[in-house]
């Protein structure tokens, strides 16, 4: 047993991989610690819908044997991970597909396995057809939600039920639960991570990406899953960077743009503590050597509704064959998405695509002057479960907010914890980069993380 200052299940990917590589920690020992943690607290958190314990232990034993033979595959070797149910896993296709088959392992899942990761199972998502499944609870306070739709991923990573997870983000579904649960989440550039085997919500907005407890962990997971995939026609052939090179405490000379006019537009729906802590985080980056410049992106004020129109039209198109069943039997969120897709037509879809083109052009111009953007991630801390109705999360898609514009434009966007509300619930900073420039947002996020202590905080559960 290695000497560590925290339980094994709360090790970061980076900490665990160093111990495994040195043979100071066994993948079997780590996997058993995570399984024990799941047994102890998932009855309260409801993160897993399919725990693959026997398979996970078998994979852990195989990983241990490889490491002992000197065949260490890299930072993900022997690391227990889990995935949002929207991703197909061999023998466990995404439930949201309903009447279509899965593909075995989704490409991102296959790449994690090839990197040596231990697959713990499938995690809850708020778009599941099983409306009777209990809603995941926030480890910081189980009376609060985890955020959606990667609901189980947020709870599992924050609560020590896996060391990392894959989520999916169509309108904030990696960044929202990451913010609410006090973890790090990355929506990489559209096309950077294959979506083959990811059940579609919206083909031009869906992004698969990592959710972990630290920025360096996000870099390790992204390294494993990034790259071109011939099975995904939207997958990019752009070269994959060495993401670990971003892990240095240096933002000197970096220019960070703050879209202050857009933040002010969202401010009436944003709690003051969020604005205060995000401004404090931006000032911290400035004190570390970055230059902060206010920028304007005029089309941002209609970007959220454009994202929603595209989302619901493409959701309707993807699930048209299931529509009759969904409208009769489906969960409220799925029914609402179908109805909204029916209520907006081709003219609305075309106008939304025009907004998308304008917004991309404006952001490209801004990125000629700045290296990344910094702004709030969410409007407030996680709401109480009792205060959230089934389709409340859809309402945020039709007023200016912080997530949708960067799905619309496909830009890499990182969520990093930046403090807590008075009720001890996490708040997050959002960093947005140029297309395929994940390195810059990771570098900015890592520098901020290493000069604060928010990522070291653990929930009381």
SETI-20846 format. One record per residue (C-alpha): x, y, z; residue number from 1. Coordinates in nm, 4 decimals. Layout:
REM SETI-20846
- u_v_w_i
- X_Y_Z_NUM
...
//
This chain:
REM SETI-20846
- u_v_w_i
- 0.0000_0.0000_0.0000_1
- 0.1513_0.3364_-0.1028_2
- 0.1785_0.6187_0.1472_3
- -0.0727_0.8825_0.0295_4
- -0.2604_1.1621_0.1993_5
- -0.5987_1.0665_0.0579_6
- -0.8022_0.7503_-0.0021_7
- -0.7085_0.5594_-0.3153_8
- -1.0444_0.6371_-0.4748_9
- -0.9682_1.0099_-0.4491_10
- -0.6323_0.9891_-0.6244_11
- -0.6139_1.1927_-0.9407_12
- -0.5377_1.0091_-1.2637_13
- -0.1989_1.1786_-1.2625_14
- -0.1173_1.0663_-0.9058_15
- -0.2382_0.7117_-0.9648_16
- -0.0501_0.6662_-1.2917_17
- 0.2788_0.7713_-1.1298_18
- 0.2303_0.5131_-0.8555_19
- 0.1270_0.2394_-1.1005_20
- 0.4228_0.3084_-1.3270_21
- 0.6578_0.2799_-1.0285_22
- 0.4777_-0.0426_-0.9212_23
- 0.3903_0.1257_-0.5907_24
- 0.0184_0.0737_-0.6573_25
- -0.1572_-0.2210_-0.8152_26
- -0.4419_-0.1590_-1.0643_27
- -0.6283_-0.4377_-0.8824_28
- -0.5868_-0.2650_-0.5460_29
- -0.7035_0.0644_-0.6966_30
- -1.0020_-0.0920_-0.8725_31
- -1.1109_-0.2714_-0.5542_32
- -1.0874_0.0552_-0.3614_33
- -1.3151_0.2216_-0.6174_34
- -1.5608_-0.0709_-0.6095_35
- -1.5711_-0.0495_-0.2294_36
- -1.6405_0.3221_-0.2572_37
- -1.9229_0.2564_-0.5043_38
- -2.0744_0.0024_-0.2654_39
- -2.0492_0.2517_0.0198_40
- -2.1992_0.5656_-0.1375_41
- -2.3645_0.5032_-0.4745_42
- -2.6857_0.4121_-0.2959_43
- -2.6979_0.7839_-0.2137_44
- -2.5542_0.9236_-0.5385_45
- -2.7211_0.6948_-0.7989_46
- -2.4422_0.7555_-1.0521_47
- -2.4153_0.4065_-1.2054_48
- -2.6864_0.2384_-1.4075_49
- -2.4654_-0.0537_-1.5122_50
- -2.1737_-0.1455_-1.2877_51
- -1.9404_-0.3934_-1.4599_52
- -1.7532_-0.5051_-1.1483_53
- -1.6420_-0.8517_-1.2599_54
- -1.5173_-0.7273_-1.5959_55
- -1.3406_-0.4364_-1.4276_56
- -1.1507_-0.6670_-1.1918_57
- -1.0531_-0.8934_-1.4803_58
- -0.9219_-0.5916_-1.6743_59
- -0.7371_-0.4715_-1.3631_60
- -0.5652_-0.8084_-1.3214_61
- -0.4613_-0.7997_-1.6869_62
- -0.3280_-0.4452_-1.6469_63
- -0.1336_-0.5443_-1.3363_64
- 0.0269_-0.8350_-1.5191_65
- 0.1287_-0.6089_-1.8072_66
- 0.2829_-0.3501_-1.5753_67
- 0.4773_-0.6192_-1.3894_68
- 0.6139_-0.7408_-1.7232_69
- 0.7349_-0.3868_-1.7939_70
- 0.4680_-0.3222_-2.0554_71
- 0.3338_0.0092_-1.9221_72
- 0.1084_0.1619_-2.1882_73
- 0.0935_0.5171_-2.0570_74
- -0.0909_0.7436_-1.8111_75
- -0.4302_0.5697_-1.8426_76
- -0.2971_0.2179_-1.7836_77
- -0.4743_0.0623_-1.4865_78
- -0.6965_0.3684_-1.4233_79
- -1.0645_0.3009_-1.3338_80
- -1.2953_0.5041_-1.5570_81
- -1.6648_0.5042_-1.6441_82
- -1.8674_0.6529_-1.9293_83
- -2.1946_0.8324_-1.9781_84
- -2.4607_0.5896_-2.0970_85
- -2.4873_0.7778_-2.4264_86
- -2.1683_0.5975_-2.5334_87
- -2.1884_0.2386_-2.6526_88
- -1.9893_-0.0192_-2.4591_89
- -1.9571_-0.3793_-2.5785_90
- -2.2583_-0.5631_-2.4380_91
- -2.4171_-0.2404_-2.3125_92
- -2.5358_-0.0161_-2.5981_93
- -2.6642_0.3312_-2.5164_94
- -3.0185_0.3028_-2.3817_95
- -3.1276_0.6231_-2.5515_96
- -3.1046_0.4406_-2.8851_97
- -3.4224_0.2511_-2.7970_98
- -3.4841_0.0704_-3.1255_99
- -3.1394_0.0848_-3.2912_100
- -2.8306_-0.1243_-3.2291_101
- -2.5076_-0.0120_-3.0732_102
- -2.1668_-0.0532_-3.2382_103
- -1.9888_-0.2534_-2.9670_104
- -1.7372_-0.0182_-2.8101_105
- -1.7648_0.3443_-2.9188_106
- -1.4346_0.4647_-3.0655_107
- -1.3573_0.6774_-2.7571_108
- -1.4267_0.3762_-2.5334_109
- -1.2100_0.1516_-2.7503_110
- -0.9255_0.4022_-2.7347_111
- -0.9484_0.4165_-2.3553_112
- -0.9277_0.0378_-2.3412_113
- -0.6285_0.0411_-2.5782_114
- -0.4625_0.2912_-2.3444_115
- -0.5094_0.0373_-2.0631_116
- -0.7965_0.2037_-1.8745_117
- -1.0259_-0.0123_-1.6590_118
- -1.3917_0.0165_-1.7657_119
- -1.6063_0.0329_-1.4516_120
- -1.9438_0.0713_-1.6211_121
- -2.2127_0.3016_-1.7560_122
- -2.3314_0.6200_-1.5826_123
- -2.6703_0.7854_-1.5600_124
- -2.7737_1.0602_-1.8012_125
- -3.0810_1.2791_-1.7744_126
- -3.2010_1.1900_-2.1260_127
- -3.2418_0.8208_-2.0458_128
- -3.5729_0.6627_-2.1482_129
- -3.6032_0.5116_-1.7987_130
- -3.7917_0.7918_-1.6250_131
- -3.8254_0.5801_-1.3106_132
- -3.4495_0.5662_-1.2416_133
- -3.3504_0.7758_-0.9383_134
- -3.1908_1.1096_-1.0211_135
- -2.8182_1.1314_-0.9417_136
- -2.7396_1.3440_-0.6375_137
- -2.4623_1.5948_-0.5830_138
- -2.1833_1.4660_-0.3552_139
- -2.1391_1.8139_-0.2047_140
- -2.4992_1.8065_-0.0832_141
- -2.7313_1.5255_-0.1845_142
- -3.0314_1.7572_-0.1673_143
- -2.8944_1.9223_-0.4845_144
- -2.8736_1.8104_-0.8480_145
- -2.5524_1.7251_-1.0325_146
- -2.6388_1.9107_-1.3530_147
- -2.7103_1.7517_-1.6867_148
- -2.7145_1.5699_-1.8979_149
- -2.3920_1.3938_-1.7922_150
- -2.5546_1.3611_-1.4513_151
- -2.3914_1.0375_-1.3400_152
- -2.0491_1.1444_-1.4670_153
- -2.0459_1.4527_-1.2457_154
- -2.1522_1.2566_-0.9362_155
- -1.9158_0.9643_-1.0019_156
- -1.5995_1.1688_-1.0548_157
- -1.6653_1.4088_-0.7682_158
- -1.7701_1.1302_-0.5320_159
- -1.4728_0.8989_-0.5930_160
- -1.6693_0.6353_-0.7887_161
- -1.4174_0.6482_-1.0737_162
- -1.1008_0.8484_-1.1411_163
- -1.2291_0.9886_-1.4682_164
- -1.5250_0.9733_-1.6996_165
- -1.6340_1.0436_-2.0535_166
- -1.9272_1.2805_-2.0827_167
- -2.1056_1.4337_-2.3797_168
- -2.1833_1.8013_-2.4397_169
- -2.4545_1.9312_-2.6759_170
- -2.5514_2.2466_-2.4871_171
- -2.3271_2.2331_-2.1797_172
- -2.3630_1.8732_-2.0650_173
- -1.9958_1.8254_-1.9765_174
- -1.9387_2.1745_-1.8361_175
- -2.2643_2.2042_-1.6391_176
- -2.2190_1.8937_-1.4188_177
- -1.8456_1.9635_-1.3928_178
- -1.9251_2.3083_-1.2539_179
- -2.1983_2.1876_-1.0187_180
- -1.9847_1.9006_-0.8872_181
- -1.6547_2.0877_-0.8500_182
- -1.4560_1.8908_-1.1080_183
- -1.2773_1.9702_-1.4358_184
- -1.4480_1.9099_-1.7700_185
- -1.3368_1.9693_-2.1274_186
- -1.5512_2.0034_-2.4361_187
- -1.2797_1.9643_-2.6985_188
- -1.3062_2.1170_-3.0454_189
- -1.5840_1.9664_-3.2576_190
- -1.4244_1.6801_-3.4508_191
- -1.1294_1.6374_-3.2134_192
- -1.2833_1.3271_-3.0481_193
- -1.4707_1.0679_-3.2522_194
- -1.8444_1.0409_-3.1985_195
- -1.8709_0.6946_-3.3522_196
- -2.0740_0.4924_-3.1026_197
- -2.2101_0.8029_-2.9324_198
- -2.5888_0.7911_-2.9590_199
- -2.6851_1.1184_-3.1285_200
- -2.8675_1.4063_-2.9660_201
- -2.7627_1.6627_-3.2291_202
- -2.5113_1.5560_-3.4931_203
- -2.3569_1.9017_-3.5464_204
- -2.3430_1.9982_-3.1771_205
- -2.2515_1.6775_-2.9898_206
- -1.9042_1.6672_-2.8338_207
- -1.7557_1.3733_-2.6414_208
- -1.4993_1.4674_-2.3784_209
- -1.3305_1.4009_-2.0435_210
- -1.4500_1.4820_-1.6920_211
- -1.1882_1.4438_-1.4163_212
- -1.0741_1.5928_-1.0849_213
- -0.7758_1.7902_-1.2211_214
- -0.6620_1.9624_-1.5397_215
- -0.3675_1.7267_-1.5885_216
- -0.6121_1.4329_-1.5800_217
- -0.8166_1.5905_-1.8587_218
- -0.4978_1.6169_-2.0647_219
- -0.4204_1.2455_-2.0110_220
- -0.7723_1.1314_-2.1048_221
- -0.7847_1.3604_-2.4078_222
- -0.4500_1.2245_-2.5274_223
- -0.5960_0.8757_-2.5197_224
- -0.9192_0.9512_-2.7079_225
- -0.8279_1.2313_-2.9524_226
- -0.7627_1.1785_-3.3211_227
- -0.9150_1.1096_-3.6586_228
- -1.1606_0.8227_-3.6986_229
- -1.2678_0.7048_-4.0434_230
- -1.5918_0.5768_-3.8898_231
- -1.6970_0.9321_-3.7983_232
- -1.7403_1.1583_-4.1047_233
- -1.7198_1.4681_-3.8819_234
- -1.3897_1.3577_-3.7270_235
- -1.0991_1.5944_-3.7971_236
- -0.7634_1.4929_-3.9398_237
- -0.5935_1.7887_-3.7684_238
- -0.2746_1.6746_-3.5894_239
- -0.3127_1.5723_-3.2248_240
- -0.1004_1.7810_-2.9907_241
- 0.1051_1.6516_-2.6978_242
- -0.1384_1.7741_-2.4344_243
- 0.0921_1.7133_-2.1386_244
- 0.3096_1.9945_-2.2764_245
- 0.0389_2.2368_-2.1603_246
- 0.0968_2.1382_-1.7979_247
- 0.3210_2.4244_-1.6966_248
- 0.2503_2.7141_-1.4649_249
- 0.2990_2.9915_-1.7136_250
- 0.0505_3.2386_-1.8580_251
- 0.3019_3.5195_-1.8971_252
- 0.2251_3.7033_-2.2193_253
- -0.1070_3.5209_-2.2688_254
- -0.3921_3.7549_-2.3661_255
- -0.7237_3.6609_-2.2086_256
- -1.0381_3.8145_-2.3542_257
- -1.3383_3.8859_-2.1337_258
- -1.6722_3.9325_-2.3190_259
- -1.7922_4.1782_-2.0552_260
- -2.0961_4.3018_-2.2476_261
- -2.2229_3.9442_-2.2854_262
- -2.1577_3.8654_-1.9191_263
- -2.3553_4.1786_-1.8318_264
- -2.6417_4.0588_-2.0544_265
- -2.6496_3.7285_-1.8651_266
- -2.5975_3.8975_-1.5260_267
- -2.9679_3.9395_-1.4343_268
- -2.9979_3.5576_-1.4432_269
- -2.6587_3.4993_-1.2767_270
- -2.6107_3.4864_-0.9008_271
- -2.3743_3.7564_-0.7680_272
- -2.1415_3.4993_-0.6078_273
- -2.0682_3.3523_-0.9539_274
- -1.9782_3.6920_-1.0995_275
- -1.7641_3.7723_-0.7958_276
- -1.5664_3.4469_-0.7972_277
- -1.5151_3.4414_-1.1744_278
- -1.3864_3.8009_-1.1688_279
- -1.1538_3.6999_-0.8858_280
- -1.0270_3.4054_-1.0926_281
- -0.9611_3.6303_-1.3908_282
- -0.7697_3.8694_-1.1647_283
- -0.5649_3.5745_-1.0392_284
- -0.4667_3.4865_-1.3964_285
- -0.3763_3.8511_-1.4506_286
- -0.1569_3.8501_-1.1399_287
- 0.0207_3.5418_-1.2783_288
- 0.1260_3.7291_-1.5909_289
- -0.1652_3.7204_-1.8334_290
- -0.2974_4.0358_-1.9944_291
- -0.6753_4.0810_-1.9720_292
- -0.8649_4.2605_-2.2472_293
- -1.2385_4.3208_-2.2834_294
- -1.3812_4.1958_-2.6134_295
- -1.7157_4.2136_-2.7908_296
- -1.8863_3.9347_-2.9824_297
- -2.2197_4.0911_-3.0860_298
- -2.3888_3.7722_-3.2076_299
- -2.3416_3.5933_-2.8733_300
- -2.6742_3.7347_-2.7568_301
- -2.8624_3.5161_-3.0091_302
- -2.6178_3.2236_-3.0109_303
- -2.7972_3.0302_-2.7360_304
- -3.1334_3.0292_-2.9141_305
- -2.9620_2.9383_-3.2426_306
- -2.7960_2.6449_-3.0656_307
- -3.1346_2.5372_-2.9300_308
- -3.3072_2.5511_-3.2687_309
- -3.0351_2.3391_-3.4275_310
- -3.0324_2.1030_-3.1287_311
- -3.4055_2.0306_-3.1298_312
- -3.4360_1.9998_-3.5065_313
- -3.1475_1.7565_-3.5207_314
- -3.2774_1.5672_-3.2153_315
- -3.6116_1.5256_-3.3914_316
- -3.4355_1.4049_-3.7075_317
- -3.2194_1.1569_-3.5143_318
- -3.5092_1.0133_-3.3130_319
- -3.7925_1.0401_-3.5644_320
- -3.8304_0.6622_-3.5842_321
- -3.8750_0.6518_-3.2041_322
- -4.0971_0.9602_-3.1812_323
- -4.4306_0.7822_-3.1380_324
- -4.2914_0.5679_-2.8562_325
- -4.1156_0.8636_-2.6918_326
- -4.4231_1.0872_-2.6999_327
- -4.6279_0.8132_-2.5355_328
- -4.3787_0.6569_-2.2942_329
- -4.0640_0.8696_-2.2799_330
- -3.9300_1.0870_-1.9995_331
- -4.0470_1.4483_-1.9951_332
- -3.7159_1.5887_-2.1232_333
- -3.7180_1.3615_-2.4266_334
- -4.0807_1.4442_-2.5053_335
- -4.0066_1.8150_-2.4799_336
- -3.7152_1.7891_-2.7218_337
- -3.9363_1.6123_-2.9767_338
- -4.2094_1.8762_-2.9434_339
- -3.9623_2.1641_-2.9781_340
- -3.8145_2.0016_-3.2861_341
- -4.1629_1.9795_-3.4353_342
- -4.2438_2.3412_-3.3496_343
- -3.9374_2.4816_-3.5265_344
- -3.9045_2.4227_-3.8985_345
- -3.6570_2.4462_-4.1847_346
- -3.6687_2.8282_-4.2021_347
- -3.5765_2.8499_-3.8332_348
- -3.2990_2.5945_-3.8833_349
- -3.1526_2.7922_-4.1737_350
- -3.1633_3.1173_-3.9757_351
- -2.9875_2.9443_-3.6866_352
- -2.7139_2.8267_-3.9222_353
- -2.6691_3.1855_-4.0393_354
- -2.6256_3.2943_-3.6781_355
- -2.3703_3.0158_-3.6352_356
- -2.1667_3.1428_-3.9328_357
- -2.1778_3.5025_-3.8077_358
- -2.0791_3.4043_-3.4553_359
- -1.7874_3.1935_-3.5788_360
- -1.6620_3.4834_-3.7908_361
- -1.6840_3.7294_-3.5009_362
- -1.5009_3.4941_-3.2667_363
- -1.2311_3.4294_-3.5276_364
- -1.1732_3.8042_-3.5448_365
- -1.1541_3.8293_-3.1654_366
- -0.9071_3.5398_-3.1540_367
- -0.6714_3.7380_-3.3757_368
- -0.6170_3.9583_-3.0675_369
- -0.6560_3.7214_-2.7731_370
- -0.5442_3.3673_-2.6887_371
- -0.8541_3.2536_-2.5014_372
- -1.1753_3.3831_-2.3444_373
- -1.2701_3.3729_-1.9760_374
- -1.6259_3.3955_-1.8465_375
- -1.8619_3.2250_-1.6000_376
- -1.9533_2.8630_-1.6542_377
- -2.2966_2.8597_-1.4961_378
- -2.5534_3.1066_-1.3647_379
- -2.5465_2.9762_-1.0080_380
- -2.4563_2.6792_-0.7902_381
- -2.6463_2.3509_-0.8211_382
- -3.0197_2.3935_-0.7488_383
- -3.2091_2.1847_-0.4974_384
- -3.3627_1.8676_-0.6382_385
- -3.7041_1.9727_-0.5067_386
- -3.6866_2.3005_-0.6981_387
- -3.6145_2.1449_-1.0388_388
- -3.8935_2.0269_-1.2643_389
- -3.8255_1.7675_-1.5366_390
- -3.7923_2.0155_-1.8234_391
- -3.6431_2.3144_-1.6374_392
- -3.3010_2.2461_-1.7856_393
- -3.4455_2.3069_-2.1315_394
- -3.5501_2.6630_-2.0469_395
- -3.1896_2.7792_-2.0164_396
- -3.1431_2.6935_-2.3840_397
- -3.3705_2.9748_-2.5023_398
- -3.2207_3.2757_-2.3181_399
- -2.8610_3.4039_-2.3364_400
- -2.6401_3.1827_-2.1178_401
- -2.2823_3.0622_-2.0982_402
- -2.2720_2.7166_-2.2613_403
- -2.4636_2.7011_-2.5906_404
- -2.2588_2.9576_-2.7861_405
- -1.9525_2.7335_-2.7719_406
- -2.1374_2.4235_-2.8875_407
- -2.2725_2.6327_-3.1735_408
- -1.9200_2.7383_-3.2723_409
- -1.7490_2.4088_-3.1804_410
- -1.4711_2.5740_-2.9793_411
- -1.2650_2.3971_-2.7090_412
- -1.3997_2.4949_-2.3681_413
- -1.2680_2.4046_-2.0231_414
- -1.4521_2.4173_-1.6897_415
- -1.2273_2.4738_-1.3873_416
- -1.3414_2.5057_-1.0218_417
- -1.2926_2.8608_-0.8903_418
- -1.4595_2.8647_-0.5484_419
- -1.7690_2.7884_-0.3469_420
- -2.0972_2.9582_-0.2696_421
- -2.1938_3.0488_0.0865_422
- -2.3752_2.7146_0.1031_423
- -2.0503_2.5308_0.0123_424
- -2.1509_2.4421_-0.3441_425
- -1.8935_2.4620_-0.6268_426
- -1.8615_2.7509_-0.8750_427
- -1.6560_2.7330_-1.1974_428
- -1.4619_2.9418_-1.4463_429
- -1.4998_2.8723_-1.8183_430
- -1.2056_2.9104_-2.0591_431
- -1.2637_2.9088_-2.4363_432
- -0.9952_2.8620_-2.7010_433
- -0.9353_2.8767_-3.0735_434
- -1.0281_2.5740_-3.2878_435
- -0.8010_2.2774_-3.2022_436
- -0.6067_2.4886_-2.9524_437
- -0.6860_2.2811_-2.6471_438
- -0.3264_2.3408_-2.5378_439
- -0.3934_2.7055_-2.4523_440
- -0.7051_2.6473_-2.2438_441
- -0.5359_2.3572_-2.0661_442
- -0.2321_2.5746_-1.9953_443
- -0.4452_2.8592_-1.8590_444
- -0.6572_2.6200_-1.6551_445
- -0.3567_2.4333_-1.5179_446
- -0.1792_2.7555_-1.4183_447
- -0.4887_2.8766_-1.2357_448
- -0.5436_2.5374_-1.0708_449
- -0.1857_2.5120_-0.9448_450
- -0.2075_2.8531_-0.7806_451
- -0.5355_2.7818_-0.6005_452
- -0.6653_2.4960_-0.3867_453
- -1.0168_2.4422_-0.5233_454
- -0.9343_2.1209_-0.7103_455
- -0.8025_1.9634_-0.3883_456
- -1.1341_2.0029_-0.2059_457
- -1.3421_1.6876_-0.1610_458
- -1.7153_1.6579_-0.0904_459
- -1.8332_1.5545_0.2567_460
- -2.0151_1.2388_0.1475_461
//
